[in-house]
Amino acid sequence: MKPKSGTRVFMEIMGWALVFMSAAALAVTFNLHAYLDSFLVAYGGFHLDDVFISLNIAGLIGLIYSAVRVKDLTIENRRRREAERNVAWIAAHDALTGLPNRRSLDHKIDAVASARQDSFDRTVYSIDLDGFKRVNDLFGHAVGDEVLKIVAERLKAFFPDERVYRIGGDEFVVIARGADLDAAADLGQRIVQQLTAPIDADVMTVDVGASVGYAFCTGGGDALNTAILHSDHAMYAAKTSGRNHVMAFDPSMEQAVYKRAHLEGALKRAVREGTIKPYFQPLIDLSSDRVNGFEALARWEILPGEFVSPAEFIPLAEETGLMAPLTEHLLRQACIEARGWPGEVRLAFNLSPVLLSDSVIGLRLIRIMAEEGFSPERLELEITESSVMKDYPSAQKVLGDLTEAGASIALDDFGTGYSSLSQLSGFSFDTIKIDRSFVTAMNKGERQDKVIRSIIALGSALGVRTTAEGIEDEEQLAYLRSLGCDIGQGYLLGRPMTAEAARLFLETRGEKTPPALSKGTMEAGSGGAAWRRA
């Protein structure tokens, strides 16, 4: 093994000291000074005494210089060792929060494995912040960084004697002593309480949630690694079940993670190969019983007659960044079909909330529809209430681009989000879509009837159309007609169907589709495809 530089310097100094002491001992033993005096007197004509004095002076100067260099080298070695310690610390810690990082966690796993402990009772907590991305999007990364630092301080204060790790983004891991089921559940709830308290970041107060999963480790390094993985599975399950949930690991969660990974891979292939297709559900004018338009819905058929639910693959596409390419593909296919419908039949397009944060998505949709020759005046863009407020400035830009191109805007699932009236005043909407939950509940009580009447009256007062979703029986249809609802949608009026079935649907109702036109004869503009999770 190569000796450390500080040790080497010490050994060199000791070596020179030993040489000096040996030389001094020899000089005293053999009376070398007397021999030297006799020699200098005998050869005085050669001025050897002057040469000898010069050598002594040079030796003294060399000794002083050596002492200074040894001091400098010692200082340099000390600085180098300090820098090496700093580099090692930086490599094992998160620069923002000062917490140990994933590399440090890996070293902990290796150390536990090397120790070969028969019993290593620990509870591993995986923690992920809920709503942190929204904080970054709305208030900027400086506020987001401040939130992370405050969360780290709270975790360190809550676990003063335990190891807290930041393993990336807004994810943290805590390895706590003990492995008691009841105590672990209680501690998980207390973690949520600590982290969900309001946070004073910069000059504002923000709120974030926390999803916590935990698992137990009662063995060595391999068991600790497994417990960390299991706690991560439990955390994901907690996150998918809602905000501020705490869950213990269950073996079924592992299967769910593997299923999700398999579905994610299949979804990437489906988006790449374009196997997800638009289906079309009719929108019927309740006063004339004519087809007002179709809403395009995403359908993924993996085997003949076997479909993956949109409620399953649409959220996955949003989480994995596949929503934009999926949107563009479905939009293009829907435009190709819709341009062959009668001119008065509109295409409804539902824009995913995650895409409203992309300020240029509107321009991309306009370009695609221009390429496919679909007129923007026939597009009805559907957005939800809550999606507008996630990134208000960007949503304004996207909707502004599309409305300027000629598209109309429908407020989807009205009444189920928040700040409805403020959004109606902030945006120019052309249609209010009454959520199916209100339609299902009507005629079941005076309160539900008043809600429906109020929404339709609001639409009439604002001069916008009202569309009722989820109409499934004649009684609902007749009641909505009597209230003056403009458009109806639901299984009673028509189920989602393929593009060919939509053409036949128009023909059987006496609304003939015109001959197919080339792109060059169509009016260029914007338009869209829509898909829903229902």
KEKE-170643 format. One record per residue (C-alpha): residue in three letters; x, y, z. Coordinates in steps of 0.25 Angstrom, whole numbers, plus 5000, padded with zeros to 4 digits. Layout:
N
ALAXYZ...
//
This chain:
534
MET500050005000LYS500550144996PRO500850225009LYS500150355011SER500950485008GLY500950535022THR501450405027ARG502550405016VAL503050545020PHE503150505035MET503950375031GLU504850465023ILE505050565035MET505350445044GLY506350385034TRP507150515033ALA507150535048LEU507650395050VAL508750415040PHE509150545047MET509150485060SER510050365055ALA511050465049ALA511150545062ALA511350415070LEU512450375060ALA513150515061VAL513150505076THR513650365077PHE514850385068ASN515150525071LEU514950575057HIS515050715061ALA516550705065TYR516850625052LEU516150735044ASP516950855051SER518250785048PHE517850765033LEU517450905031VAL518750955038ALA519650865029TYR519050915017GLY518751055021GLY519251115008PHE518151055000HIS517151135009LEU516351005012ASP515851075025ASP515151175017VAL514551065008PHE514050985020ILE513451115026SER512651135013LEU512250995013ASN511651005027ILE510951135023ALA510351075011GLY509950955019LEU509251035029ILE508451115018GLY508050985012LEU507550935025ILE506751055027TYR506251045013SER505850905016ALA505150935028VAL504351045021ARG503950945010VAL503550835020LYS502650935026ASP502050975013LEU501850825009THR501250795022ILE500250915020GLU499950865005ASN499750725010ARG498750775020ARG497950855010ARG497950735000ARG497450645011GLU496350745014ALA495950754999GLU495950604998ARG494950605010ASN494150715003VAL494050634990ALA493650504997TRP492550585005ILE492050654992ALA492050524985ALA491150454996HIS490250574999ASP489150654992ALA489650794989LEU488350864991THR487850805004GLY489150745010LEU488550615012PRO489250485008ASN488950444994ARG488650314986ARG490150284986SER490250295001LEU489050205002ASP489750104993HIS490950105002LYS490050085014ILE489449965007ASP490849915004ALA491349935019VAL490149865025ALA490449745015SER491949745019ALA491549745034ARG490849615032GLN489849645043ASP488849535046SER487849635052PHE487649775046ASP486249825050ARG485949945042THR484750015036VAL484950085022TYR484050195018SER483950255004ILE483450395003ASP482950464991LEU482350604991ASP480950624985GLY480750754977PHE482250794977LYS482250804961ARG481150904962VAL481950984972ASN483050984962ASP482151024950LEU481351134957PHE482451194966GLY483751154959HIS484951064963ALA485551164973VAL484251144982GLY484250994979ASP485750984984GLU485351064996VAL484250964999LEU485150844997LYS486150905007ILE485050935018VAL484450785016ALA485950735018GLU486050815031ARG484750765036LEU485150625033LYS486450635040ALA485750705052PHE484750585052PHE485850485051PRO487050545059ASP487650405061GLU487350335048ARG487850345034VAL487050425024TYR487350425009ARG486950504997ILE487050404986GLY486550504975GLY485550614971ASP484450614982GLU484750474987PHE485350445001VAL485650315008VAL485750295024ILE486350175030ALA485850165044ARG486150075056GLY485149965059ALA484149885051ASP482849895058LEU481549895049ASP480649985058ALA481850085062ALA482250095047ALA480750125043ASP480650235053LEU482050295050GLY481650295035GLN480450385038ARG481250475047ILE482250495035VAL481050535027GLN480650635037GLN482050695038LEU482150715023THR480750765020ALA480850885030PRO480951015022ILE482251055017ASP482751195017ALA483651195004ASP484251324999VAL483151425001MET481951335000THR481351215007VAL481151084999ASP480550955003VAL481050814998GLY480550675001ALA481350555004SER481150405000VAL481850305009GLY482150165007TYR482850075017ALA483449935018PHE484249855028CYS485649805028THR486049695038GLY487349645031GLY488649695025GLY488949775012ASP488149695002ALA486949705012LEU487149855013ASN487249874998THR485949794996ALA485249875007ILE485650005000LEU485049944987HIS483749904995SER483550035002ASP483650104988HIS482550014983ALA481750044995MET481950194993TYR481550184978ALA480250114983ALA479950224993LYS480250324983THR479250264973SER478150254983GLY478150404986ARG478850514994ASN479450495007HIS479350345008VAL480150245016MET480350105012ALA481049985016PHE481649895006ASP480849775001PRO481349664991SER480149704982MET480849844980GLU482049774974GLN481149714963ALA480449844961VAL481849914958TYR482249804948LYS480949814941ARG481049964940ALA482449954935HIS481949854924LEU480849944921GLU481750064919GLY482649984909ALA481349944902LEU480850084902LYS482150134896ARG482150034885ALA480650074882VAL480950224881ARG482150194872GLU481350104863GLY480050184863THR479150064868ILE478350154877LYS477150204869PRO476050314871TYR474650264873PHE473450364871GLN472250384880PRO471050464875LEU470650604880ILE469250624877ASP468450754876LEU467250734885SER466350834878SER466550774864ASP467050634867ARG468150654857VAL469550624859ASN470350744864GLY471650674864PHE472550564869GLU473450554881ALA474750474878LEU475150374889ALA476450294889ARG476250144888TRP477450044889GLU477149904884ILE478249814888LEU477549684883PRO476249674874GLY475149714883GLU476049744895PHE476349884899VAL477149954910SER476350054918PRO476650204915ALA476550224930GLU477750134931PHE478650174919ILE478350324918PRO478850354932LEU480050274929ALA480350354916GLU480250474924GLU481250424934THR482250374924GLY482250494915LEU481550414904MET480350504903ALA480850604893PRO481150504882LEU479850424885THR479150554884GLU479750594871HIS479450454865LEU478050444869LEU477850594865ARG478350554851GLN477450434849ALA476250504854CYS476450614845ILE476550524833GLU475250454837ALA474450584841ARG474850664828GLY473850564821TRP472650594829PRO471650694826GLY472150844828GLU471150864839VAL471650744847ARG472750784857LEU473850714864ALA474050724879PHE475450714884ASN475850694898LEU477250744902SER477950674913PRO478250764925VAL479750734924LEU479850794910LEU479250934915SER480550954921ASP481250944908SER481051084902VAL481351044888ILE480350924887GLY479351014881LEU480251054870ARG480550904867LEU479150864867ILE478850974857ARG479950934848ILE479450784848MET478050824844ALA478550924833GLU479350804828GLU478150714828GLY477250824822PHE476250834834SER475550964836PRO475751024850GLU474251074851ARG473850924852LEU474750904864GLU474150904878LEU475350894888GLU474950834902ILE475650864914THR475350844929GLU475250944940SER476350904948SER477350894936VAL477251044934MET477751074947LYS478950984948ASP479751084939TYR478851204936PRO479751284927SER480151164918ALA478651124917GLN478351264913LYS479351254902VAL478951124897LEU477451154897GLY477751294891ASP478451234879LEU477351134876THR476251234878GLU476951334869ALA477051224858GLY475551204859ALA475351094869SER474251094880ILE474451054894ALA473550964903LEU473750964918ASP473650814921ASP473150744934PHE472550874939GLY472350884954THR473350774958GLY474550864958TYR474850994965SER474751144962SER473651124951LEU473151264951SER474451324951GLN474951244940LEU473651274932SER473951424934GLY475451404930PHE475251324918SER474251334906PHE473551204906ASP472551154895THR471951034902ILE471750984916LYS471750824918ILE470950784929ASP471650664936ARG471050524935SER470950524951PHE469850634951VAL469150564939THR469050434947ALA468650494960MET467550584954ASN466050544957LYS466550484970GLY466350604978GLU466050754978ARG467450794980GLN467950714968ASP466850774959LYS467250914964VAL468750894960ILE468350854946ARG467350964945SER468451064950ILE469551024940ILE468551024928ALA468051164932LEU469551214934GLY469851164920SER468651234915ALA468951364922LEU470451364917GLY469951334903VAL470751204902ARG470251064898THR470050954909THR470350804906ALA469850694916GLU470750574917GLY470350434921ILE468950424916GLU468450284917ASP466950274918GLU465750344911GLU465350414924GLN466650484925LEU466650524911ALA465150584912TYR465450654924LEU466750724919ARG465950764906SER464850824915LEU465950914922GLY466550964909CYS467850884909ASP468450904895ILE469250774892GLY469250634898GLN470250524898GLY470150384904TYR469950234901LEU468450264898LEU468850354887GLY470050274882ARG471150194887PRO472650224883MET472850164869THR473950144859ALA474050254848GLU473350164838ALA472250144847ALA472150294849ARG471950314834LEU470850204834PHE470250274846LEU470150404838GLU469550334826THR468450264834ARG468050394840GLY467950454826GLU469150534828LYS469950494816THR471450514816PRO472050594804PRO473050534794ALA474450524799LEU475150654796SER476650664794LYS477550744804GLY477750854794THR476250874792MET475950884808GLU476151014816ALA477451014824GLY477251034838SER477250974852GLY476450864858GLY476650744867ALA476350604873ALA475850584886TRP475950464896ARG475350444910ARG475650354921ALA474150304921
//
